[in-house]
Amino acid sequence: MNPSRRQVLQAGGLLLFTALSGRTVYVQAINGPKLAAKAKAERTVSWVNRAPRGDITGRDGTVLASSAVSYDIGVNQPLIAQYERTEMRLNESTGVNEKVVVGYGAAAVAAQLAPILNVDPLELGAKLVGDRSYEVIAQEVAPDTWRKIKALDIPGVEPDQRTRRTYPAGTVAGNVLGFTHEGEHNRELIGAAGLELTQNKVLTGVDGKGSEEIGRSGVIIPTGEQKDQPARAGATVRTTLNPDLQSIAQETIDRTVAAQHADWGIVMAMEPSTGKVVVLADSNSVDPSDPSATSEENRTARSVQAVFEPGSVGKVVTFATALDEGAVKPEDTWNVPYTWTSASGQTFRDSHEHETQSMTTAGVLAESSNVGTVQIGEKVSDDIRYDYMKRFGWGEATGIEMPAESEGIIYPPSSWDDRTRYTTMFGQGVAGTTLQSLQVLATVANKGVRVAPRIIDAWIDADGKETPPDPPRGRSCDLRGHRQDPD
């Protein structure tokens, strides 16, 4: 060979070798980590372990709201295509059990899943073929069914856990519990009303996550990275409600509303010294599992949201004020006619016609006389009465753990006209919620100490640790040594 030609060929070969070597160095040393990460991502299957939402219970532990788990089953169609079904069979020539491939791909998977899902194998097989990374083949599958599928250990068959809120007691405490809706992302349950809303952060757990690497044959790579972080369930919210009494109260108020042809009604009960609400019953209670079946106006808790003039409950505040200020005594006597006209020309009458009667202060309250009440209320200045109305809680939200609680409506004496200054003595010209009225009566029963109502008894986390609310702090109505025994 011509020496010059040989030199050219050698030089060309050297350049080619150098170029190939450079490419190898680039792939291995420079681009290698990126390619490895990409390959790992392509063979990694990930999932979310969804955290169950916490329960809501009565004070005795009766479950009022819980969660039922189901699964949507999906498949990774490319992985299904690579699947090899194997069985251990005896090799008659060697006398040794050996792993033998007995089926491939979609047909093999369908043959195993169809009996469990109770579907036609051919129809199921059609859903298994394609190039989609996730194709749903079954919805709302029970946990037992998913466990059977999981035991088959078929790569590419993936669960999507769903949680449905259940209410075992039906409509009992429905307006207190509220209800949930499904979030736009990850199908998480989100509180939409009642305690489900105000306690949403506490009830919501922390999702876990898992992943594993799958080889080309669809088999899990034993040496690959595998993770399975369990979920942490949401906390249980134990309420102060007595479920049995709550149920009876709801049935009773529903019957009463129907018999009286009323629009709605409320029954409430509270422990005066602790503020624990034992019963909070609205008529026509919502079914939390199907809130759309109840009219929108009946889905909320009127007991803490609807305001109205408290009527005779307002008389309790007037009498407590006059007694506490020493303006009157229980045994003082009053001439109480059917009608009475003030110096400013405002006329008031009792609910039923009667002759002029001599009544004690206690008797006026017992008879719930409007005329007697305004005579007693006149013994105290408007500013002092207004101060006591505020002390008893009018115009201030109680702070109970329910959404959209109303503060009520109360105006200062400077805005009262000649008539309003009297009507406020017997619960007109002021408005509040049923819970505020209950708080007034509980304050009197608790000898002048106002304790904030509450409906949460404790929070119990996934480890069983129990956390009670802060102890109730009583706010005195400042009964200055003139307290009268509420009995």
Secondary structure, 3 states (H helix, E strand, C coil): CCHHHHHHHHHHHHHHHHHHHHHHHHHHHHCHHHHHHHHHHHHEEEEEECCCCCCEECCCCCEEEEEEEEEEEEECHHHHHCCEEEEEEEECCCCEEEEEEEEEHHHHHHHHHHHHHCCCHHHHHHHHCCCCCCEEEEEEECHHHHHHHHHCCCCCEEEEEEEEEECCCCCCCHHHHCCEEECCCCCCEEECCHHHHHCHHHHCCECEEEEEEECCCCCECCCCCCEECCCECCCEEEECCCHHHHHHHHHHHHHHHHHCCCCCCEEEEECCCCCEEEEEEECCCCCCCCHHHCCHHHCCCHHHHCCECCCCHHHHHHHHHHHHCCCCCCCCEEEECCEEECCCCCEEECCCCCCCEEEEHHHHHHHCCHHHHHHHHCCCCHHHHHHHHHHCCCCCCCCCCCCCCCCCECCCHHHCCCCHHHHHHHCCCCEECHHHHHHHHHHHHCCCEECCCECEEEEECCCCCEECCCCCCCEECCCCCCCCCCC
